[in-house]
Amino acid sequence: MLLVFMVAMLLPLMLQLDNPAASYIEKREAADVLLFFNEQLWLPLGAVFLLLTVHSLFVSHRIAGPLYRFRMVFKALAGGNFSIRANIRKHDYLQTDAGALNEMIVALETRIRGLEDQAQQLKENTAQLKQAVSSGASAEVKKALERVEFRVEGLNGQLAYFAPKS
């Protein structure tokens, strides 16, 4: 951007200075304008360029920071850590996305805890069934079997949430 500005402003003046058909007065006026730019324009222009650079760095970090945090959250989730949340700085961009990611994590955590509870209950029912079989009580076996079937249906319902939808 700065280079385009320099070319647009200085090239006509430099061509005027290099023009053999231009009079001494025209060349002097072009030289005066170049000297004016040299004395008055470069410092403010450099300051503006520096400010734009600093501003661009801040804006890029307000985007890159949350993306980096999201990547860390995804890695933690892949490792089985569902207690992690996508906490980003107050003034960062992607706040809505962080909220949606946190909602997804809570939903997954709830579903997985439900699956774990179902599996634990199924394990307990299986132990009861084994005990009933060893004691030879057929009514107890039938009841325990019904409880196991009920838990299996619940577990399948929970697992259906994770099945790919076509």
HUFENBEL-V560851 format. One record per residue. N is the residue number from 1. SS is DSSP state (2 for helix, 1 for strand, 0 for the rest). Layout:
N_SS ; N_SS
This chain:
1_0 ; 2_2 ; 3_2 ; 4_2 ; 5_2 ; 6_2 ; 7_2 ; 8_2 ; 9_2 ; 10_2 ; 11_2 ; 12_2 ; 13_2 ; 14_2 ; 15_2 ; 16_2 ; 17_2 ; 18_2 ; 19_0 ; 20_0 ; 21_0 ; 22_0 ; 23_0 ; 24_2 ; 25_2 ; 26_2 ; 27_2 ; 28_2 ; 29_2 ; 30_2 ; 31_2 ; 32_2 ; 33_2 ; 34_2 ; 35_2 ; 36_2 ; 37_2 ; 38_2 ; 39_2 ; 40_2 ; 41_2 ; 42_2 ; 43_2 ; 44_2 ; 45_2 ; 46_2 ; 47_2 ; 48_2 ; 49_2 ; 50_2 ; 51_2 ; 52_2 ; 53_2 ; 54_2 ; 55_2 ; 56_2 ; 57_2 ; 58_2 ; 59_2 ; 60_2 ; 61_2 ; 62_2 ; 63_2 ; 64_2 ; 65_2 ; 66_2 ; 67_2 ; 68_2 ; 69_2 ; 70_2 ; 71_2 ; 72_2 ; 73_2 ; 74_2 ; 75_2 ; 76_2 ; 77_2 ; 78_2 ; 79_0 ; 80_0 ; 81_0 ; 82_0 ; 83_0 ; 84_0 ; 85_0 ; 86_0 ; 87_0 ; 88_0 ; 89_0 ; 90_0 ; 91_0 ; 92_0 ; 93_0 ; 94_0 ; 95_2 ; 96_2 ; 97_2 ; 98_2 ; 99_2 ; 100_2 ; 101_2 ; 102_2 ; 103_2 ; 104_2 ; 105_2 ; 106_2 ; 107_2 ; 108_2 ; 109_2 ; 110_2 ; 111_2 ; 112_2 ; 113_2 ; 114_2 ; 115_2 ; 116_2 ; 117_2 ; 118_2 ; 119_2 ; 120_2 ; 121_2 ; 122_2 ; 123_2 ; 124_2 ; 125_2 ; 126_2 ; 127_2 ; 128_2 ; 129_2 ; 130_2 ; 131_2 ; 132_2 ; 133_2 ; 134_2 ; 135_2 ; 136_0 ; 137_0 ; 138_2 ; 139_2 ; 140_2 ; 141_2 ; 142_2 ; 143_2 ; 144_2 ; 145_2 ; 146_2 ; 147_2 ; 148_2 ; 149_2 ; 150_2 ; 151_2 ; 152_2 ; 153_2 ; 154_2 ; 155_2 ; 156_2 ; 157_2 ; 158_2 ; 159_2 ; 160_2 ; 161_0 ; 162_0 ; 163_0 ; 164_0 ; 165_0 ; 166_0
